Every structure is written in C-alpha cells, then in structure tokens.
Amino acid sequence: MKKFFGISILLLGLVSPGYGQGLVFKGIGGGLGFIAASMDNGNGSSTSLSGFLLAAHADLGEIAKDISLIPDITYWGTKKNSLKLSDFGVNANAHYNIVARGPFKPYVGAGLGYNSLRSELTLGGVIAGGGTASSSVSRLGINLLAGGNYKLNEMWTFIIEPRYVLASDFNHFAVKAGLTYALN
C-alpha cells in the first residue's frame, strides 16, 4: 500500500502546473475497453480471463518534440467460474506522435505502470465446508501501446488504443476507446 501512495504522489507531482517547461494540463478524458489477461498459476500452467476496462487519462502536453506525456488510471475486473480477478493500475505513458495530415493522428508509445491485482477464489463445499480465499499483489509493469486520436471538433478528440502490459506473472492485452476534452 505504501508503494501505491508513493507512486500516486509522484504522478500527482507530474500533473502539477509547474512541472517541466513544456507540460501543461491540455486535456482530460476517459474510456471503456476490453481486456484479455493471462495469469501464471505457478505450476507451469496459466489461466486466461477476459473482461471490461474503465480508464481515465490526462494530456499533459509535449515533453519533447512529438512526444506527449499521458498518465492514466485503469480498472478492470473479470470472473471465470469460481475465480474473480481485478486490477487497479496507475500509469505514466509517453506517446510518440506520428506526423500525419488530416484529423487522425496515430501514435506509438510506452510507459511504466503500478498494478494492484486482487484475486478471489470461492471454494466449493468439498474443502472444509467451502469459503473464499483471496490475495492481493502489486507489480510494476511495462506498457507497450499504439493508437490514434481523431479530432471530432475543437473541444473533443476520440481515442482508440490497443495496449499490452508486461507485469511479471499476469500479462494482459487491452483495447480501449474513449474521449479527451480539451482544457485550453
């Protein structure tokens, strides 16, 4: 939990208006998506799960030519049989904006994320009368992403973003779509 608060404070520091010369709070947004996760069972096998994703992000502007800082917060949860799995992630991502004409602007990017994974297994009546076993783990992850921004008008931009997260024993792939509202 201490790690989570430390990383949250660091990301809030990145959002503060005085950080860096090129950084300004340019926009905020959110989105929905689909997730496919693979969790290592520790015995050479893995469990695959899929579910839905909620996300919120901020556009902090360019930190270098054509490179934007886009931190985000994600949450997803899923259930398969007696296993429930959820993840809360705090991410700092950089997008390399590919120069393109027209309203669609593609990008590729990478970032670091703090993932707090919670799993819960409901045990059947065979084992000591049933019950629930749960655990929580935290992992640092590497985000690999690509996507595009489509400017709808002066205030709204539609985003689409596939993302692969390498986080030790629970890698996952997500595709999200959403909107960004321009603040200036």
Order of alpha helices (4+ residues) and beta strands (2+ residues): alpha-beta-beta-beta-beta-beta-beta-beta-beta-beta
